Amino acid sequence: MKKDISKTTKRQKAGNAKRKQLRETKQNRAGLETAKKRTANRTTRRREAEQEVEEGHGNAPSNPGDERQAAAELKAGEGKGYTIGIDLGDTRSRYCILDKEGKIVRESSVGTAPAALKLVFGKLAGCRIAIEVGTHSPWVSRTLAALGHEVIVANARQVPLIYQSRRKNDKLDAEKLARLARMDATLLKGIRHRGEEGQGELMLIRSRAQLVETRTGLINMVRGLVKSRGERLPGCTTAGFVVELLKGLDEAMGRALKPVMVLIEQITETIKGYDKQVEEMGKKHAEIARLDQVSGVGPLIAATYILTIEDPERFGKSRDVGGYLGLVPGQSDSGESQPQKRITKAGDGYLRYLLVQGAHYILGPYGPDTDLRRWGLKLGSSGGDRGKKRAVVAVARKLAILLLVLWKTGAKYEPLRNSDKQKGVA
């Protein structure tokens, strides 16, 4: 008697699917339990870690042997004139300490956690510490600065000695950071991290941006699938992209696309909630309301600009902000050769994107009459499409400079300050 293979296969598939579902359910429950325990024990662990640091002993968060040994060998109050390089890792970081003469005092590793950093570097006084920019660099720089150290956050991509080295490992990178910081800190192309509060507010804006991008992708997907069936959805704004637009389509499309449309509506409501929080930022920061008065700049652009730049005095000249945001052409001049290059696109990409969107509005059909609009239209009047693209970038760059000037001076925005309002001379 032959065995019914089809029935056996079906039973096996059903059993596999059930076991998979049980594994996933168990995994999800375990994840929730871990999250609950982490939330309940976070305060307790922090207090215990701080107590261990104050007493100078106890277990550091990860592999405490190196931390305890360093705490025992380093004397309280020493470190004046020392230079330290730290190559940050996800769980542990390598560090190298140099004395005034450039001799290595200590090389070891430390847990990438606040308590471990305080345990090792809390005894040292007034050191210059260089770290690489990365995921952990914002909180690490704040932690080390709070201990009284001078912290340099190095942009390693701008330091060929580090990122183009043929011999590259954590230990060597830490030593190179220390020696470059000891020789000349400007060689590290240091950057400035925003404060903890500003980082939290900017996180809200970035979360909103990700939802907007997700919604746009879903809307484009729905419209494309509908077109593949020989139909079209009516034109509407993103806020008006609702389930009712599927009426009149066949049952198969409704079955497939209705859940996606519901998800789009939910994302839209969440984005509206983010928008309200951004408006609340405007009430909290007077600078945001000051920049919001510029045509083409709303609360979102103003808030992102303020939170990204953070300190307007960081630029000696207002024009420098254009280069900081990557809105200036790159240079590769040599002798008489001066080739035209595209903009560098350095700095914060999202803020640059928002400024370009503001420039499109200023130059678009709904943009009000301003000096900036007239200047941009004149610039883009020649050169066809390429000239128009250059005009958009130029207006975005001018807009960045204008916002910085208004922020620094606190002056009131005058849209037609340099123009003859009556004659309309450009």
C-alpha positions, 0 to 999 in steps of 0.5 A: 500500500502506497503512502499518501505523500500529499497528506503527509506533506500537508500535516508536516507543513501544518505542524511546522507552521504551528511550531514556528508560531509557538516559537515566535509567540515565545520569543515575543513574550520573552522580549516583552518580559525583558523590556519590563525588567529593563524598565523596572531595574534601570534606576536600580542599576544606575544607582548601584553603578554610581555608588561603585564609581564613588567608592572606586571599586565594584563591578563595571557594566562589562568585563570589570577587570580592566576598569578595576585595574585602571582605577587602582593604577591611576592616581586621583588628580593626575592627568594634567597635560595627558592626552587620551585617544578612545576608539569607541566600540559598541560594547567595549572601547580601546583607549590610549593615554599619553603623558606630556612627553608623548609616552604611553602611560596606559593602553587598555579597554573600557566598557562603553557604558557611563559607569565604566567611563566614570570609573576609569576617567573620573580620577584623571583631571583636565585631560584632552580626550579625542573620540571618533564621531559615531552612534555613542559619541554624543553621550560619551562626549557629554559624560567625559566633559562632565568629568572636567575633560576637554573632549574633541569629537573627531570626524575620522572620515576627514582624517586620512591618517586614520581611515586610509591607514594600511594598518588599522585596528582599534588599538592603533586608531586609539593611539593615532587619535591621542597623538593627533590631539596632542600635536594639533587638535584642528587636524581631527576636524572636530565636530560639535554635538548638540545637547541632550535636550536638543538631541531628544527634540531632534529625535522627534523631528527625525521620527516624523521624517521617517514616517513621512518617507514611509507614507510616501512609499506606501502611497506610491505603491498603492497608486502603482498597483491600481494603475496595473489594473487599468484604473487610477485613483483621483488626485488628492493631498496626502492628508486626503488619501483615505480608504474611500478612494477605493470605492468603485474598484474591483473586489480584489483590489479592495481586499488587497489595498484596504489594509494599506490605506488604513495604515496610511490614514493612521500614519497621517494621524501620527504625523499630525501629532508630531506637527503639533509637538513641533508647534509646541517647540516654537512656543518653547524656543523664541528663535523658532518663531523668529525664523518662522516669519521668513517666507518659505520657512515653517515651524518644521524648517525653523525648528530643524535649523535651530536644533541642528545648528544649536549655536549661531556663534559657531560660525565666524562668518554667516556665509560659512553655514552654506559650506557646513550644510554642503550647499557650496560647490566642491573644489579641485583647483590646480593651476589654471584648471578650475573645474565646476563641481557639484555641491559637496552635500556635507553636513546634515542631509535632512536639513539640507533637504528641507532648505531645498524644499523651502527654496522650491516654494519661494521660487514656485507659483505660490511664493510671495514677492521677496528679494530672495524670490526676485534674485532667484528667478533672475538667476534661473532665467538663463540656462534652461533646466540646469539654470533653474536647478542652480537657482534652487541650490543658490536660494537654499544657500541664501536662505540658510545664511538669512536664517543665521543672520536673523538668529544672530541679530534678532532683527525683524525680517523685511522681505523687500528691504533691498528693493523698490516696492513701488516700482518693483525693480528686481 
